[in-house]
Amino acid sequence: MDRRRFLGLTAGGLAAGPWVRGQEGDAPAGEPARDAFPSPYAARRERRGGLEIRVGSPRVVMRGPMFPNLARFGDGSIILFAQAVEEGGPLTAIRSEDSGWSWRPHTAGVDGMGLNTFHPSSGCAVSVHYETKPIPGSAGLRSTRRWESDDAWHTLRGPLEDGTLWLPEDQFKAEEKQWFHGNIIELPDGRLLAAMQGTHEPWVFRTFLTESLDRGKTWRFVSHIASLDKLDDPEGATKRGWTLWGPCEPNVAHAGGGQLVCVARLVNDDHNPLMAAPKERYHDLSYAIPGTGIHPGTLPADAYYEPGPPSAPLIISFSSDTGKTWTPAKPMDQARGCFPRMALGDGVLALTYGGLAYPRWGNCVTFSTDAGKTWSDEVLFAPFFTTGYTDIIATGAKEFVAVFDCTPPQPWKDHAAHWVGAVDIEIV
């Protein structure tokens, strides 16, 4: 099934295309055949517990941007959104009609990060901007911004400014940030659930759940999911030297029967990250970066640093009543770093995450066959310097496509060196 192939790219961040399929070894006139330069990261099989996992060879699908996000539409097509510059910058996008096999340029059409772009089982697709703002004179109400599409994101309506979010005023301060910085899922009864994050102290985050009964126009608070002061962490796994944002970047999945799983990030490696000392000897330059390529701070250009101690763990919480109540969040055994994303395929729950250490390096996937209670040992599928932002969707019964970015050096200003990649992952 290693059927994907590399074709020409532009440096501006969009595929030069459309990209098309061909026979192995085919190449545009004047270019060498692909087989002349085989990938050093060959497809492989890994065994994790009772699972045999096929990991495809990473392939470049965009050059220049970073922070990739995926959206799937009712016709089966996929859009990959990515940021042309740092977070909050303009979006660029590519589209696939064949489960990520080939891609062509597509107009993003939305602002923000492309988060929360979702197509319910009926009705229009919707994209909800991550920011919300308090409405003066309306206690507990905040304004939202969204886009809608009736034709799988070929044409859009928006931005629409008539949406609202209701949060209890005794639990949420109007002046604090409340963001759709997670994901949106649909329950079997048609309700939409959004995993969200917000501050309840200056730059201390917590996660909570909201719901919409009108396909994303209006939202209301359902429950709190996790906060720093209510973690179930008797061994102190979350207190090992890292500065913590608090629970943020949540991702929620429905495992059936009213069971929800929510995984969130803790680490704030913008401040006092744990680092290893520079090494005089090193063997793998894909695993070492000069001091001038590390953000923040000014370090010597002739000293090379490898990733330091493991990043702060991701945390996981469960609900058995479709989100009304949640178990106290626990640190996960291996999963760590940034921006967890989940996808469910035929009873197998896949979780990706990245930024395994600092400088941010590596992106992994792990699997659960019991609705998130236990997880396999991780599989490293993208061994590159990275923002740590990944995404994953199911493309078949036990088939997935994962995306990631490669962003050397930090602080992520040298966009000519950046690329977004994709990897096919299959349980066989």
N, C-alpha and C positions, 0 to 999 in steps of 0.2 A: 504493500500500500504506500510505498514511498514515491508517490506520484507527483508531488509538488516540485516546482522547478524555479530557478532564478531566471529573471529576465531584466531588461534595462530599467534603471531608475534615474530620476532627476535628483539633483542636490537640493531642490527647493522643498522637498518633503512629500510630494505626490508621486505616485507611480506614473511613469511615462507609458501610456497604454491606450487602449486596454491591454491587459496581459492575457495571453492565450496559451493554451496547452499545445504541446508538440511531442514528438518522439524524443526519447532520451538522447542527448548529444546534439539536438538541433540548436542552432543559434542564429541570430541575425547576421546578415552579410558583414564580413569584416571583423567579426568577433569570434574568439575561440570557443570551441565546444565546451559545454559544461564539464564533461568528463575530464578535460585537461586540467581542471582545478578542483579536485574533489574536496568536499567539506572536511575539515579536521574533526568535526563533531558528527560522526556517522550515526545513523539510526541504530538503536540497540534495544535489547530486552533486559528488563530488571525484574527480579523477584522480590516482592515485599510481603512477607507472611504468606497467605494463601493466594495472593494475586500475582499474576504475570503481566507485566506492564510493558507495552511497546512504546518507546519514545522516538519520535522521528527526528531527523536532522533539522536543526534550526535554520530558518530561511529568512532573508531580509524581505520585508514587504513595504517599508517606507524608509526614506532617508531624511534626517533633519529634525523631526519632532520627537516628543517623548510623552510620558504619562498616557499610555494607551487604554482605551475602554471599548468594549464590544456591546453591540445591540443587535438583537435578532427580531425579525419581523415575520408576520403571518405567512408570507409567501416563501419563507425559508431563507431569504437573503440576510446577509450580515453586513453591518457597517462597523468599521473600526475608526473611532475618533482618536485623535492625538493632538497634543498642544505644540504649536509651532515654536513657542518660547516657553519660559517658566510658567508655573501655575497661574491661571487667570488670563493668559494670553490668548491670541486667536487660535481657533481650532482648524485643523485640516482633517480630511477623511478619505477613506477608500471603501469600496463596496465589493462584496463577493456574492455571486449567485449560485455558487457550487460548494458550499460549506468550507470556504477558505482555500480552495484549490487555486483559484485565480482571482485577481483583484483588478479594479479599474478606479480611476479618480471619481470622487463624488463630492458634491457641495455639502459641507457640514450642516449649514442652515441654522445652527443654534449657537448660543454663547455659553461661557462657562467651561466645563470640562467634558461635556457630553455624558455626564452621569445621568442616571435615572431616565434613560431613553428606553421605552418599554412598549410592547404591543400586547394588550390584553387579548383574550380568546375571542372577544367580539368588540366591535366598535373601532375607533381610530387609535393609531399609535400616538403616544404622548412622550414629551421630554420635559421634565420639570427642572428649572434652573436651581442650582444648589443654594443660592442665597434667599433669605426671607427678610422682610422688614416690618417693624411694628406699624400699625395703622393708628395715627393720632386720633384720640377720642373713642377708640373701640377696644375696650379692655380685653386682653387675651387674643386678639386677632392680629394676624400678620399677613402681609400681602405676598403673593407668589407670582412667578412668571413661568409660562409654559408655551410649548409649541405642539401642534397637532397635525396629523397626516392621515388621509384616507387611502393613500396609495403606496404604502410601505416606504415612506420617506422620499418619494420623488418630488412631491410638492407639499408645501407646508402652510399652515396658518399660524401667524404669530410674529413677534411675541404677544401672547394674550395676558393681559394684566388684571383680569377679573377674578382670579382665584384667591383663595384664602386658606390660612392655616390657623386652627384654634388650639391654643395651649392654655392650661389653667394658670391664671395670673398669680395665684398664690404659690406656684411651683416654678414659674419661669419669669425672669425679669425681662421687661421690655427692652432694656438697653443691651442685653447680652446677645451673642450670636447664636442663631438657631438655623442649622443648615441641613438641606437634603444632600448630605455628603456620604450616602450609603448606597442603597439600591432599592428597587421596587419589585415586588412579586405579586402574583395574583393567587387568591385562594379559590378552591373549587366553587364557592358560592358567588364568585365574581368580585368580591371585595379586593381592593388593592391595599397592600401594606408597604410602608416605607420605613426602612431603618434610617434613623437620623442621628446627628450629633449636635450638641450645643454646649456653650459654656455656662457654668453656674457659679464660677468665680473667674476673675480675670485670667483668661487663657488656660483654664482647667476644664477639660471636656468631660461630658458624660453622654451616654447613648440612650435613645428612647424610640418608641414605636408609634407611628400614626397610621390612620386608615382613611381611605377615600371610597365613597359609595357612588361617585359620579365620574368615574374614569379619570381621576386626577385633577379635577377642577377645585374641589374643596377637600380639606384634610382636617382631621381632628385627632387629638391626643388619645392614645390607648393605654400606654404603660411605660414606665422606666425599665431599661434593660440593665445597664451597668454603670457604676461610678467607682472612683478610686477608693472611697471610704467603705465600700461594701464588697470588696473582692474576697473570695474564698481562697486565701493563700497562706496557710499556716506555716509553710516552709520558707516563705519570703522569696519565692522565685522572681517576683516582680520588683524586688528591692535589692538589686545587686549592682548599684552604682550608676544606672542610667537615669537621666532626667526623663520624666514621664509627662505626656500631654494629658493623661487620663484617657478613658475609653473613647476612641474616635475611629473614623473610617469603617463603620460597621457594615457587615454583609449578612443578610438573613436568607435562609433557605427553608422551604416547606418540605418536610420529609414524609408527609402523608398523615392522615388520621389526626389532624390538629397539632402535630408536632412541628415546632419551629426550632431551628438552630441559628444562633447568632455568634459570629466571630468578629473581633475588633482589635484594633491596634492600640498600643500603649506608648511606644517609645517616642521621645523627642530628641533626635540626635543633632538638632540644630545647636544645642547648648551642651557643652562639656561632654562630647562623645567619648566613649572608652576606646582608646587606640593602642595598638601595639607599637613598640619602638621601631625605628627604621632599621633595616637590615643591610649589612655590608655585602652579604651574599644572597642571591635570589636566583631562581631558576626559571620562573614562568612569568613573563611580563604581562600576561593576561590577568595575573593575580597580584600585580604590584603596580603602584602608581607614585609618581614623584610628589614631593611635598607641595609643590606649587599647584598640583591638581587636586588638592584636598580643601574642602570648604567646611567650616569657616577657618580662619586663621591664616597666617603666613608661615610657611615651612620651607626649608631649603629645597632647591630644585634638584640637587645632586643626591638627596636622600630618598630612598624608595621604601614605601610603606605597604605592608600587606594587611588584609583585614584583621581587625583585632578580636576581642572577646565576642561571643554570641550576643546578638541584639536582645532587647527585652522581649519576653514571650508574648505571643498573641493570647487573647483571653476568649473563652467560650462560655456561652450560657444557653439554657434550654427552656422551652415553654411547651407544655402539653395541652394548653387550652387556647391555641391560636393567638397567643401573644398577650393574654390578659395578665398573666403572672409569669415570672422568670426565676430560674434558679440563680443563686449568687454566681457571678462569673468566676471561672477558675483559669489559671495560666495553663496553656497547653504544653505538652512535654517537649516537642521539637519545634513546632511552628513559631516563628518569630519575625520581627521586622515590621514591614509596612503593608498596608492596603490588601487585606485578605479578600479573596473572591471565591465563590463557590458555584458549582454546577452539579445538577443531579442527572444521572443517566442510568436508567434501568436498575435502580436500587443502589447504585454506587455514587456516593457523594465525593466529588473532587474539590480540593481546596488548594489554591495557589497563593503564594506570598513571596516577597522579595526583600532585599536589603538585610542579608543574614548577619552582617557585621558592619563595622565602619572602618574605612570608607565603604559606602554601600556597594555590596557585591553579591551576586548570585540570586537566582530565582528557583523556587522549589514547588513541587506538587506532592500532596499526600492524599490518601483515600480512606473512606469509611464505608463499611457495609452494614452498619448498625445505627444509622441516623445520627452519626457524629459522636457516639459515646466512646468509641475507640478509633484510633487512626493508625494507618500503616507507617512504617519508617518512610522518611521523605525521599523523593527522587529529585536530584538537581537537574533541571532541564535547560537552564540558560546560565552558564558559568561566566558571566561578564560583569563589569562595573555597570551600575544601573541606578535608576531612581528607586527601584524596589516596587514599582507599580506594575502589576500584572492584571490579566483578566482571563476568564475561561468560560466557554460555553459547550454544551453537549451538542454534537453533530450527528449522533447515532445512538444506538442502544447503550453501548459502553465505549463510545468514541467521543473525543473532545478535541478542541483546538484551543491552545493557550497562546496568549500574546504577552510580550515583555518589551522593555527597551534596553539598549546598550548606550550609555551616556558618559564616556570618558572625555576629557577629565571633568571633575567637578570644579567650580560651582555651576556646571551645566550651561555654559555660555558658548562653547565651541560647537555650534549646531552642525557644522559640516562633518563632524566626527560622529554624530548621533545616528542611530537607526532603530527602527522598531522591527521586531522579529516575531515569527509565529512558529509554533511547534505542534505537530499532531501527536496525540497521546491516546492510547487504546488499551483497554483491559482485554486480554486475549485468553 
